[in-house]
Amino acid sequence: MNCRHCNTPLKLVFVDLNNCPLSNDMLTQSQLDQPETYYPLKVYMCHSCFLVQVDEMKKAELIFNNEYTYFSSFSKSWLAHAKRYVDMMTVRFNLGESSQVIEIASNDGYLLQYFKEYNIPVLGVDPTANTASIAISKGIPTIIDFFGSELANKFKYQGIKADLILGNNVLAHTPNIDDFVQGVKIAMKENGVATFEFPHLYQLIEENQFDTIYHEHFSYLSFITVYNIFKSQDLEIFDVEELPTHGGSLRVFAKHTADTTKSISPNVQKLFDKEIKAGMCTLQYYSGFQSKVDKIKYDFWKFLIMAKKHNKTVVGYGAAAKGNTLINYCGLKGDDLIKFVCDASPFKQNRLLPGSHIPVKHPDEIKQLKPDYVIIFPWNLKTEISEQLSYIKEWNGKFVTFIPEMEIFTAKKTEIRSSIKQKFYSIRNVVAAQIALIQSDGLSANL
Ligand SMILES: [Zn+2]
């Protein structure tokens, strides 16, 4: 495999998550009678341009198909994030009824709907017909296709050019990232702006977010690599924001290099300095990640075995890609240790998780079963989810997250538990801290 940006042959493995099925391929009962395809999930880093990447094991066309079950509008906090962005951009770049906004990976129209409310003309692009059809039903024109230079040229011949072109969580999902950015260049007006949000590789490494690695996610991006990829297509990043979304994302603002109407924000140099200081342009920075990932695997098993031994019931919440990466890397199969995983999306309910075959149920099933522990797989939404499920305290139920490290908490006791952890970290005895947390939940450490 060669680097998808600079074409250097890749030699260095960043982390190897072994073989697993596609994280978003939810199964039906009848599919259990058929063989399931597993793909290697080995992540490489380019020693020349530092782009961290996985090979395109399954063609993007086969991943983002009609069975794609991720609908952005199911997360209230994501909708609020989209609304704040629309308000900020409308004011900052003076967008109005004569402007054109294009969103790449517009999903079910979760974001463009807010521009539409301001009568700003919008156009969505998304290859997944089932999400796009929902957007179209909301009156948001959507092209069902992949974005790249080819589609951008079609827009050009139709006279469509964007004052604002944006994409959230798509840059990392595109196998031919250079052609994608070239498309942005073609589709953007002379004085236009492009913004992209993507999870920051810095956070992935610092916070052990290995469960954000999955086959649909082809590249893992630092600011420096993204800056250079844009530069190679004659685009310049003139501002950048650090966001809390998805465990820590970046929002970059790009313009044509020749556009002199926008000044370069000091944020650009600040983030360069932060990444260089952290060592992101050295090979050493990327070593040692595998052992951090393995430690989470051992904690996951330790928790599940102790819970089983003490007749505690465990369920999960959030049948998303993150949970599948964690479960499949740990090698868990069947529903004896995690009874089921709940999800608010009706498109996932009554299906089974790929690989582990844990059933997916409606969140109300938690009220029926009254489990002792609810593992929150999308740890980035743990505040939102623990508030929604705060009723589990009625039967003394507790929440568990595994990233950046194992934590057991109740809504009320979070602060106390953090202080316990802090005390143990001060003597650098992380294992003792975890055992203490489990003991405080009534589980003996007597394995
Ligand atoms: Zn490279």
Boltz pocket constraint, residues with backbone or C-beta under 6 A from the ligand:
constraints:
  - pocket:
      binder: B
      contacts: [[A, 3], [A, 4], [A, 5], [A, 6], [A, 7], [A, 8], [A, 46], [A, 47], [A, 48], [A, 49], [A, 50], [A, 51]]
      max_distance: 6.0
